[in-house]
């Protein structure tokens, strides 16, 4: 459940433009719960979800807390969206 500022810094580090990123900061965890990645005590799985303009999930990857997501794979998925 990252803040808007945290997500903005992550997007900037990827060097991508015009890709909306959702912050699930408030109401706390509501979106994470709807995707089944909200854990006990308000924590979430470390997950990346890509939803297309029609609302269809095109990518959902859950990572361990000590794992770094594969940004190359994510950029490939994003590049395939119209």
NUVORO-345680 format. One record per atom (N, C-alpha, C): chain; atom name; x, y, z; residue number from 1; residue in one letter. Coordinates in nm, 2 decimals. Example, Ala and Ser with C-alpha at 12.3 -4.5 7.8 and 13.67 -1.06 7.14 Angstrom:
# residues 2
<pt mol="A" atom="N" px="1.32" py="-0.57" pz="0.78" seq="1" type="A"/>
<pt mol="A" atom="CA" px="1.23" py="-0.45" pz="0.78" seq="1" type="A"/>
<pt mol="A" atom="C" px="1.32" py="-0.33" pz="0.78" seq="1" type="A"/>
<pt mol="A" atom="N" px="1.28" py="-0.22" pz="0.71" seq="2" type="S"/>
<pt mol="A" atom="CA" px="1.37" py="-0.11" pz="0.71" seq="2" type="S"/>
<pt mol="A" atom="C" px="1.29" py="0.00" pz="0.79" seq="2" type="S"/>
END
This chain:
# residues 82
<pt mol="A" atom="N" px="0.09" py="-0.12" pz="0.00" seq="1" type="X"/>
<pt mol="A" atom="CA" px="0.00" py="0.00" pz="0.00" seq="1" type="X"/>
<pt mol="A" atom="C" px="0.09" py="0.12" pz="0.00" seq="1" type="X"/>
<pt mol="A" atom="N" px="0.13" py="0.16" pz="-0.12" seq="2" type="X"/>
<pt mol="A" atom="CA" px="0.23" py="0.27" pz="-0.13" seq="2" type="X"/>
<pt mol="A" atom="C" px="0.16" py="0.40" pz="-0.15" seq="2" type="X"/>
<pt mol="A" atom="N" px="0.22" py="0.51" pz="-0.11" seq="3" type="X"/>
<pt mol="A" atom="CA" px="0.17" py="0.64" pz="-0.12" seq="3" type="X"/>
<pt mol="A" atom="C" px="0.18" py="0.69" pz="-0.26" seq="3" type="X"/>
<pt mol="A" atom="N" px="0.11" py="0.80" pz="-0.30" seq="4" type="X"/>
<pt mol="A" atom="CA" px="0.12" py="0.86" pz="-0.43" seq="4" type="X"/>
<pt mol="A" atom="C" px="0.26" py="0.90" pz="-0.46" seq="4" type="X"/>
<pt mol="A" atom="N" px="0.33" py="0.96" pz="-0.37" seq="5" type="X"/>
<pt mol="A" atom="CA" px="0.47" py="1.00" pz="-0.39" seq="5" type="X"/>
<pt mol="A" atom="C" px="0.56" py="0.88" pz="-0.42" seq="5" type="X"/>
<pt mol="A" atom="N" px="0.55" py="0.77" pz="-0.34" seq="6" type="X"/>
<pt mol="A" atom="CA" px="0.63" py="0.65" pz="-0.36" seq="6" type="X"/>
<pt mol="A" atom="C" px="0.61" py="0.60" pz="-0.50" seq="6" type="X"/>
<pt mol="A" atom="N" px="0.48" py="0.59" pz="-0.54" seq="7" type="X"/>
<pt mol="A" atom="CA" px="0.45" py="0.54" pz="-0.68" seq="7" type="X"/>
<pt mol="A" atom="C" px="0.51" py="0.63" pz="-0.79" seq="7" type="X"/>
<pt mol="A" atom="N" px="0.50" py="0.76" pz="-0.77" seq="8" type="X"/>
<pt mol="A" atom="CA" px="0.55" py="0.86" pz="-0.86" seq="8" type="X"/>
<pt mol="A" atom="C" px="0.70" py="0.84" pz="-0.88" seq="8" type="X"/>
<pt mol="A" atom="N" px="0.77" py="0.82" pz="-0.77" seq="9" type="X"/>
<pt mol="A" atom="CA" px="0.92" py="0.80" pz="-0.78" seq="9" type="X"/>
<pt mol="A" atom="C" px="0.95" py="0.67" pz="-0.85" seq="9" type="X"/>
<pt mol="A" atom="N" px="0.87" py="0.56" pz="-0.83" seq="10" type="X"/>
<pt mol="A" atom="CA" px="0.89" py="0.44" pz="-0.90" seq="10" type="X"/>
<pt mol="A" atom="C" px="0.87" py="0.45" pz="-1.05" seq="10" type="X"/>
<pt mol="A" atom="N" px="0.76" py="0.52" pz="-1.09" seq="11" type="X"/>
<pt mol="A" atom="CA" px="0.74" py="0.54" pz="-1.23" seq="11" type="X"/>
<pt mol="A" atom="C" px="0.85" py="0.62" pz="-1.30" seq="11" type="X"/>
<pt mol="A" atom="N" px="0.90" py="0.72" pz="-1.22" seq="12" type="X"/>
<pt mol="A" atom="CA" px="1.01" py="0.80" pz="-1.28" seq="12" type="X"/>
<pt mol="A" atom="C" px="1.13" py="0.72" pz="-1.30" seq="12" type="X"/>
<pt mol="A" atom="N" px="1.16" py="0.62" pz="-1.20" seq="13" type="X"/>
<pt mol="A" atom="CA" px="1.28" py="0.54" pz="-1.22" seq="13" type="X"/>
<pt mol="A" atom="C" px="1.27" py="0.45" pz="-1.34" seq="13" type="X"/>
<pt mol="A" atom="N" px="1.14" py="0.41" pz="-1.38" seq="14" type="X"/>
<pt mol="A" atom="CA" px="1.13" py="0.33" pz="-1.50" seq="14" type="X"/>
<pt mol="A" atom="C" px="1.14" py="0.41" pz="-1.63" seq="14" type="X"/>
<pt mol="A" atom="N" px="1.14" py="0.54" pz="-1.62" seq="15" type="X"/>
<pt mol="A" atom="CA" px="1.15" py="0.63" pz="-1.74" seq="15" type="X"/>
<pt mol="A" atom="C" px="1.04" py="0.60" pz="-1.84" seq="15" type="X"/>
<pt mol="A" atom="N" px="0.92" py="0.59" pz="-1.79" seq="16" type="X"/>
<pt mol="A" atom="CA" px="0.80" py="0.57" pz="-1.88" seq="16" type="X"/>
<pt mol="A" atom="C" px="0.71" py="0.70" pz="-1.86" seq="16" type="X"/>
<pt mol="A" atom="N" px="0.63" py="0.72" pz="-1.97" seq="17" type="X"/>
<pt mol="A" atom="CA" px="0.54" py="0.84" pz="-1.96" seq="17" type="X"/>
<pt mol="A" atom="C" px="0.40" py="0.79" pz="-2.00" seq="17" type="X"/>
<pt mol="A" atom="N" px="0.31" py="0.87" pz="-1.95" seq="18" type="X"/>
<pt mol="A" atom="CA" px="0.17" py="0.85" pz="-1.99" seq="18" type="X"/>
<pt mol="A" atom="C" px="0.11" py="0.71" pz="-1.94" seq="18" type="X"/>
<pt mol="A" atom="N" px="0.16" py="0.66" pz="-1.83" seq="19" type="X"/>
<pt mol="A" atom="CA" px="0.10" py="0.54" pz="-1.78" seq="19" type="X"/>
<pt mol="A" atom="C" px="0.05" py="0.57" pz="-1.64" seq="19" type="X"/>
<pt mol="A" atom="N" px="-0.09" py="0.57" pz="-1.62" seq="20" type="X"/>
<pt mol="A" atom="CA" px="-0.14" py="0.59" pz="-1.49" seq="20" type="X"/>
<pt mol="A" atom="C" px="-0.11" py="0.48" pz="-1.39" seq="20" type="X"/>
<pt mol="A" atom="N" px="-0.08" py="0.53" pz="-1.27" seq="21" type="X"/>
<pt mol="A" atom="CA" px="-0.04" py="0.44" pz="-1.16" seq="21" type="X"/>
<pt mol="A" atom="C" px="-0.13" py="0.47" pz="-1.05" seq="21" type="X"/>
<pt mol="A" atom="N" px="-0.19" py="0.36" pz="-0.99" seq="22" type="X"/>
<pt mol="A" atom="CA" px="-0.28" py="0.38" pz="-0.88" seq="22" type="X"/>
<pt mol="A" atom="C" px="-0.21" py="0.36" pz="-0.75" seq="22" type="X"/>
<pt mol="A" atom="N" px="-0.24" py="0.45" pz="-0.66" seq="23" type="X"/>
<pt mol="A" atom="CA" px="-0.20" py="0.44" pz="-0.52" seq="23" type="X"/>
<pt mol="A" atom="C" px="-0.32" py="0.39" pz="-0.44" seq="23" type="X"/>
<pt mol="A" atom="N" px="-0.29" py="0.29" pz="-0.36" seq="24" type="X"/>
<pt mol="A" atom="CA" px="-0.39" py="0.23" pz="-0.27" seq="24" type="X"/>
<pt mol="A" atom="C" px="-0.38" py="0.27" pz="-0.13" seq="24" type="X"/>
<pt mol="A" atom="N" px="-0.33" py="0.39" pz="-0.11" seq="25" type="X"/>
<pt mol="A" atom="CA" px="-0.30" py="0.45" pz="0.02" seq="25" type="X"/>
<pt mol="A" atom="C" px="-0.43" py="0.48" pz="0.10" seq="25" type="X"/>
<pt mol="A" atom="N" px="-0.53" py="0.53" pz="0.04" seq="26" type="X"/>
<pt mol="A" atom="CA" px="-0.65" py="0.56" pz="0.11" seq="26" type="X"/>
<pt mol="A" atom="C" px="-0.77" py="0.55" pz="0.02" seq="26" type="X"/>
<pt mol="A" atom="N" px="-0.88" py="0.49" pz="0.05" seq="27" type="X"/>
<pt mol="A" atom="CA" px="-0.90" py="0.41" pz="0.18" seq="27" type="X"/>
<pt mol="A" atom="C" px="-0.80" py="0.29" pz="0.18" seq="27" type="X"/>
<pt mol="A" atom="N" px="-0.74" py="0.28" pz="0.29" seq="28" type="X"/>
<pt mol="A" atom="CA" px="-0.63" py="0.18" pz="0.31" seq="28" type="X"/>
<pt mol="A" atom="C" px="-0.66" py="0.04" pz="0.26" seq="28" type="X"/>
<pt mol="A" atom="N" px="-0.59" py="0.00" pz="0.15" seq="29" type="X"/>
<pt mol="A" atom="CA" px="-0.60" py="-0.14" pz="0.11" seq="29" type="X"/>
<pt mol="A" atom="C" px="-0.72" py="-0.18" pz="0.03" seq="29" type="X"/>
<pt mol="A" atom="N" px="-0.81" py="-0.09" pz="0.00" seq="30" type="X"/>
<pt mol="A" atom="CA" px="-0.94" py="-0.13" pz="-0.06" seq="30" type="X"/>
<pt mol="A" atom="C" px="-0.91" py="-0.19" pz="-0.20" seq="30" type="X"/>
<pt mol="A" atom="N" px="-0.82" py="-0.14" pz="-0.28" seq="31" type="X"/>
<pt mol="A" atom="CA" px="-0.79" py="-0.20" pz="-0.41" seq="31" type="X"/>
<pt mol="A" atom="C" px="-0.72" py="-0.33" pz="-0.39" seq="31" type="X"/>
<pt mol="A" atom="N" px="-0.62" py="-0.33" pz="-0.30" seq="32" type="X"/>
<pt mol="A" atom="CA" px="-0.55" py="-0.46" pz="-0.28" seq="32" type="X"/>
<pt mol="A" atom="C" px="-0.64" py="-0.57" pz="-0.24" seq="32" type="X"/>
<pt mol="A" atom="N" px="-0.74" py="-0.54" pz="-0.16" seq="33" type="X"/>
<pt mol="A" atom="CA" px="-0.83" py="-0.64" pz="-0.11" seq="33" type="X"/>
<pt mol="A" atom="C" px="-0.91" py="-0.69" pz="-0.23" seq="33" type="X"/>
<pt mol="A" atom="N" px="-0.95" py="-0.60" pz="-0.32" seq="34" type="X"/>
<pt mol="A" atom="CA" px="-1.03" py="-0.65" pz="-0.44" seq="34" type="X"/>
<pt mol="A" atom="C" px="-0.95" py="-0.73" pz="-0.53" seq="34" type="X"/>
<pt mol="A" atom="N" px="-0.82" py="-0.72" pz="-0.54" seq="35" type="X"/>
<pt mol="A" atom="CA" px="-0.73" py="-0.81" pz="-0.62" seq="35" type="X"/>
<pt mol="A" atom="C" px="-0.68" py="-0.93" pz="-0.54" seq="35" type="X"/>
<pt mol="A" atom="N" px="-0.72" py="-0.94" pz="-0.42" seq="36" type="X"/>
<pt mol="A" atom="CA" px="-0.68" py="-1.06" pz="-0.34" seq="36" type="X"/>
<pt mol="A" atom="C" px="-0.54" py="-1.06" pz="-0.29" seq="36" type="X"/>
<pt mol="A" atom="N" px="-0.48" py="-0.94" pz="-0.27" seq="37" type="X"/>
<pt mol="A" atom="CA" px="-0.34" py="-0.93" pz="-0.23" seq="37" type="X"/>
<pt mol="A" atom="C" px="-0.32" py="-0.86" pz="-0.10" seq="37" type="X"/>
<pt mol="A" atom="N" px="-0.43" py="-0.83" pz="-0.03" seq="38" type="X"/>
<pt mol="A" atom="CA" px="-0.42" py="-0.77" pz="0.10" seq="38" type="X"/>
<pt mol="A" atom="C" px="-0.41" py="-0.88" pz="0.21" seq="38" type="X"/>
<pt mol="A" atom="N" px="-0.30" py="-0.86" pz="0.29" seq="39" type="X"/>
<pt mol="A" atom="CA" px="-0.27" py="-0.96" pz="0.40" seq="39" type="X"/>
<pt mol="A" atom="C" px="-0.33" py="-0.91" pz="0.53" seq="39" type="X"/>
<pt mol="A" atom="N" px="-0.31" py="-0.99" pz="0.63" seq="40" type="X"/>
<pt mol="A" atom="CA" px="-0.35" py="-0.95" pz="0.76" seq="40" type="X"/>
<pt mol="A" atom="C" px="-0.28" py="-0.83" pz="0.81" seq="40" type="X"/>
<pt mol="A" atom="N" px="-0.34" py="-0.76" pz="0.90" seq="41" type="X"/>
<pt mol="A" atom="CA" px="-0.28" py="-0.64" pz="0.97" seq="41" type="X"/>
<pt mol="A" atom="C" px="-0.25" py="-0.52" pz="0.87" seq="41" type="X"/>
<pt mol="A" atom="N" px="-0.32" py="-0.52" pz="0.75" seq="42" type="X"/>
<pt mol="A" atom="CA" px="-0.31" py="-0.41" pz="0.66" seq="42" type="X"/>
<pt mol="A" atom="C" px="-0.20" py="-0.41" pz="0.57" seq="42" type="X"/>
<pt mol="A" atom="N" px="-0.12" py="-0.52" pz="0.57" seq="43" type="X"/>
<pt mol="A" atom="CA" px="0.00" py="-0.53" pz="0.48" seq="43" type="X"/>
<pt mol="A" atom="C" px="-0.06" py="-0.59" pz="0.35" seq="43" type="X"/>
<pt mol="A" atom="N" px="0.02" py="-0.57" pz="0.24" seq="44" type="X"/>
<pt mol="A" atom="CA" px="-0.02" py="-0.63" pz="0.11" seq="44" type="X"/>
<pt mol="A" atom="C" px="0.09" py="-0.72" pz="0.07" seq="44" type="X"/>
<pt mol="A" atom="N" px="0.06" py="-0.81" pz="-0.02" seq="45" type="X"/>
<pt mol="A" atom="CA" px="0.16" py="-0.89" pz="-0.09" seq="45" type="X"/>
<pt mol="A" atom="C" px="0.24" py="-0.78" pz="-0.18" seq="45" type="X"/>
<pt mol="A" atom="N" px="0.36" py="-0.81" pz="-0.21" seq="46" type="X"/>
<pt mol="A" atom="CA" px="0.43" py="-0.72" pz="-0.30" seq="46" type="X"/>
<pt mol="A" atom="C" px="0.39" py="-0.76" pz="-0.44" seq="46" type="X"/>
<pt mol="A" atom="N" px="0.29" py="-0.68" pz="-0.49" seq="47" type="X"/>
<pt mol="A" atom="CA" px="0.23" py="-0.72" pz="-0.62" seq="47" type="X"/>
<pt mol="A" atom="C" px="0.23" py="-0.61" pz="-0.72" seq="47" type="X"/>
<pt mol="A" atom="N" px="0.24" py="-0.65" pz="-0.85" seq="48" type="X"/>
<pt mol="A" atom="CA" px="0.23" py="-0.55" pz="-0.96" seq="48" type="X"/>
<pt mol="A" atom="C" px="0.11" py="-0.60" pz="-1.04" seq="48" type="X"/>
<pt mol="A" atom="N" px="0.02" py="-0.51" pz="-1.06" seq="49" type="X"/>
<pt mol="A" atom="CA" px="-0.10" py="-0.55" pz="-1.14" seq="49" type="X"/>
<pt mol="A" atom="C" px="-0.11" py="-0.45" pz="-1.26" seq="49" type="X"/>
<pt mol="A" atom="N" px="-0.13" py="-0.50" pz="-1.38" seq="50" type="X"/>
<pt mol="A" atom="CA" px="-0.15" py="-0.41" pz="-1.49" seq="50" type="X"/>
<pt mol="A" atom="C" px="-0.30" py="-0.44" pz="-1.54" seq="50" type="X"/>
<pt mol="A" atom="N" px="-0.37" py="-0.33" pz="-1.55" seq="51" type="X"/>
<pt mol="A" atom="CA" px="-0.51" py="-0.33" pz="-1.59" seq="51" type="X"/>
<pt mol="A" atom="C" px="-0.53" py="-0.25" pz="-1.72" seq="51" type="X"/>
<pt mol="A" atom="N" px="-0.59" py="-0.31" pz="-1.82" seq="52" type="X"/>
<pt mol="A" atom="CA" px="-0.60" py="-0.23" pz="-1.94" seq="52" type="X"/>
<pt mol="A" atom="C" px="-0.72" py="-0.13" pz="-1.94" seq="52" type="X"/>
<pt mol="A" atom="N" px="-0.74" py="-0.05" pz="-2.04" seq="53" type="X"/>
<pt mol="A" atom="CA" px="-0.84" py="0.05" pz="-2.04" seq="53" type="X"/>
<pt mol="A" atom="C" px="-0.98" py="-0.01" pz="-2.03" seq="53" type="X"/>
<pt mol="A" atom="N" px="-1.00" py="-0.14" pz="-2.06" seq="54" type="X"/>
<pt mol="A" atom="CA" px="-1.13" py="-0.20" pz="-2.05" seq="54" type="X"/>
<pt mol="A" atom="C" px="-1.15" py="-0.26" pz="-1.91" seq="54" type="X"/>
<pt mol="A" atom="N" px="-1.05" py="-0.25" pz="-1.82" seq="55" type="X"/>
<pt mol="A" atom="CA" px="-1.06" py="-0.30" pz="-1.69" seq="55" type="X"/>
<pt mol="A" atom="C" px="-1.02" py="-0.44" pz="-1.68" seq="55" type="X"/>
<pt mol="A" atom="N" px="-0.96" py="-0.50" pz="-1.78" seq="56" type="X"/>
<pt mol="A" atom="CA" px="-0.91" py="-0.64" pz="-1.78" seq="56" type="X"/>
<pt mol="A" atom="C" px="-0.77" py="-0.65" pz="-1.72" seq="56" type="X"/>
<pt mol="A" atom="N" px="-0.75" py="-0.74" pz="-1.63" seq="57" type="X"/>
<pt mol="A" atom="CA" px="-0.62" py="-0.76" pz="-1.57" seq="57" type="X"/>
<pt mol="A" atom="C" px="-0.53" py="-0.83" pz="-1.68" seq="57" type="X"/>
<pt mol="A" atom="N" px="-0.42" py="-0.76" pz="-1.72" seq="58" type="X"/>
<pt mol="A" atom="CA" px="-0.33" py="-0.82" pz="-1.82" seq="58" type="X"/>
<pt mol="A" atom="C" px="-0.21" py="-0.87" pz="-1.76" seq="58" type="X"/>
<pt mol="A" atom="N" px="-0.18" py="-0.84" pz="-1.63" seq="59" type="X"/>
<pt mol="A" atom="CA" px="-0.06" py="-0.89" pz="-1.57" seq="59" type="X"/>
<pt mol="A" atom="C" px="-0.08" py="-0.88" pz="-1.42" seq="59" type="X"/>
<pt mol="A" atom="N" px="-0.05" py="-0.98" pz="-1.35" seq="60" type="X"/>
<pt mol="A" atom="CA" px="-0.05" py="-0.98" pz="-1.20" seq="60" type="X"/>
<pt mol="A" atom="C" px="0.06" py="-1.07" pz="-1.15" seq="60" type="X"/>
<pt mol="A" atom="N" px="0.16" py="-1.01" pz="-1.09" seq="61" type="X"/>
<pt mol="A" atom="CA" px="0.27" py="-1.08" pz="-1.04" seq="61" type="X"/>
<pt mol="A" atom="C" px="0.29" py="-1.05" pz="-0.89" seq="61" type="X"/>
<pt mol="A" atom="N" px="0.30" py="-1.16" pz="-0.81" seq="62" type="X"/>
<pt mol="A" atom="CA" px="0.33" py="-1.14" pz="-0.67" seq="62" type="X"/>
<pt mol="A" atom="C" px="0.47" py="-1.18" pz="-0.64" seq="62" type="X"/>
<pt mol="A" atom="N" px="0.54" py="-1.09" pz="-0.57" seq="63" type="X"/>
<pt mol="A" atom="CA" px="0.69" py="-1.11" pz="-0.55" seq="63" type="X"/>
<pt mol="A" atom="C" px="0.71" py="-1.13" pz="-0.40" seq="63" type="X"/>
<pt mol="A" atom="N" px="0.81" py="-1.20" pz="-0.36" seq="64" type="X"/>
<pt mol="A" atom="CA" px="0.85" py="-1.20" pz="-0.22" seq="64" type="X"/>
<pt mol="A" atom="C" px="0.90" py="-1.07" pz="-0.18" seq="64" type="X"/>
<pt mol="A" atom="N" px="0.90" py="-1.04" pz="-0.05" seq="65" type="X"/>
<pt mol="A" atom="CA" px="0.94" py="-0.91" pz="0.00" seq="65" type="X"/>
<pt mol="A" atom="C" px="1.09" py="-0.88" pz="-0.02" seq="65" type="X"/>
<pt mol="A" atom="N" px="1.17" py="-0.99" pz="-0.04" seq="66" type="X"/>
<pt mol="A" atom="CA" px="1.31" py="-0.97" pz="-0.07" seq="66" type="X"/>
<pt mol="A" atom="C" px="1.34" py="-0.98" pz="-0.22" seq="66" type="X"/>
<pt mol="A" atom="N" px="1.24" py="-0.99" pz="-0.30" seq="67" type="X"/>
<pt mol="A" atom="CA" px="1.26" py="-1.00" pz="-0.45" seq="67" type="X"/>
<pt mol="A" atom="C" px="1.23" py="-0.86" pz="-0.51" seq="67" type="X"/>
<pt mol="A" atom="N" px="1.31" py="-0.84" pz="-0.62" seq="68" type="X"/>
<pt mol="A" atom="CA" px="1.29" py="-0.72" pz="-0.70" seq="68" type="X"/>
<pt mol="A" atom="C" px="1.21" py="-0.76" pz="-0.82" seq="68" type="X"/>
<pt mol="A" atom="N" px="1.10" py="-0.69" pz="-0.85" seq="69" type="X"/>
<pt mol="A" atom="CA" px="1.02" py="-0.72" pz="-0.96" seq="69" type="X"/>
<pt mol="A" atom="C" px="1.10" py="-0.71" pz="-1.09" seq="69" type="X"/>
<pt mol="A" atom="N" px="1.07" py="-0.78" pz="-1.19" seq="70" type="X"/>
<pt mol="A" atom="CA" px="1.14" py="-0.78" pz="-1.32" seq="70" type="X"/>
<pt mol="A" atom="C" px="1.08" py="-0.66" pz="-1.40" seq="70" type="X"/>
<pt mol="A" atom="N" px="1.15" py="-0.54" pz="-1.39" seq="71" type="X"/>
<pt mol="A" atom="CA" px="1.10" py="-0.43" pz="-1.46" seq="71" type="X"/>
<pt mol="A" atom="C" px="1.10" py="-0.45" pz="-1.62" seq="71" type="X"/>
<pt mol="A" atom="N" px="1.19" py="-0.52" pz="-1.67" seq="72" type="X"/>
<pt mol="A" atom="CA" px="1.20" py="-0.55" pz="-1.81" seq="72" type="X"/>
<pt mol="A" atom="C" px="1.07" py="-0.62" pz="-1.86" seq="72" type="X"/>
<pt mol="A" atom="N" px="1.03" py="-0.72" pz="-1.78" seq="73" type="X"/>
<pt mol="A" atom="CA" px="0.91" py="-0.80" pz="-1.81" seq="73" type="X"/>
<pt mol="A" atom="C" px="0.79" py="-0.70" pz="-1.80" seq="73" type="X"/>
<pt mol="A" atom="N" px="0.78" py="-0.62" pz="-1.70" seq="74" type="X"/>
<pt mol="A" atom="CA" px="0.67" py="-0.53" pz="-1.68" seq="74" type="X"/>
<pt mol="A" atom="C" px="0.67" py="-0.43" pz="-1.80" seq="74" type="X"/>
<pt mol="A" atom="N" px="0.78" py="-0.37" pz="-1.84" seq="75" type="X"/>
<pt mol="A" atom="CA" px="0.78" py="-0.28" pz="-1.95" seq="75" type="X"/>
<pt mol="A" atom="C" px="0.74" py="-0.35" pz="-2.08" seq="75" type="X"/>
<pt mol="A" atom="N" px="0.77" py="-0.48" pz="-2.10" seq="76" type="X"/>
<pt mol="A" atom="CA" px="0.72" py="-0.55" pz="-2.22" seq="76" type="X"/>
<pt mol="A" atom="C" px="0.57" py="-0.56" pz="-2.22" seq="76" type="X"/>
<pt mol="A" atom="N" px="0.51" py="-0.60" pz="-2.10" seq="77" type="X"/>
<pt mol="A" atom="CA" px="0.37" py="-0.60" pz="-2.09" seq="77" type="X"/>
<pt mol="A" atom="C" px="0.30" py="-0.47" pz="-2.12" seq="77" type="X"/>
<pt mol="A" atom="N" px="0.36" py="-0.36" pz="-2.06" seq="78" type="X"/>
<pt mol="A" atom="CA" px="0.30" py="-0.23" pz="-2.08" seq="78" type="X"/>
<pt mol="A" atom="C" px="0.32" py="-0.19" pz="-2.23" seq="78" type="X"/>
<pt mol="A" atom="N" px="0.42" py="-0.23" pz="-2.30" seq="79" type="X"/>
<pt mol="A" atom="CA" px="0.44" py="-0.19" pz="-2.44" seq="79" type="X"/>
<pt mol="A" atom="C" px="0.34" py="-0.26" pz="-2.53" seq="79" type="X"/>
<pt mol="A" atom="N" px="0.29" py="-0.37" pz="-2.48" seq="80" type="X"/>
<pt mol="A" atom="CA" px="0.19" py="-0.45" pz="-2.56" seq="80" type="X"/>
<pt mol="A" atom="C" px="0.05" py="-0.39" pz="-2.55" seq="80" type="X"/>
<pt mol="A" atom="N" px="0.02" py="-0.30" pz="-2.46" seq="81" type="X"/>
<pt mol="A" atom="CA" px="-0.11" py="-0.24" pz="-2.44" seq="81" type="X"/>
<pt mol="A" atom="C" px="-0.14" py="-0.14" pz="-2.54" seq="81" type="X"/>
<pt mol="A" atom="N" px="-0.26" py="-0.13" pz="-2.59" seq="82" type="X"/>
<pt mol="A" atom="CA" px="-0.30" py="-0.03" pz="-2.68" seq="82" type="X"/>
<pt mol="A" atom="C" px="-0.38" py="0.07" pz="-2.61" seq="82" type="X"/>
END
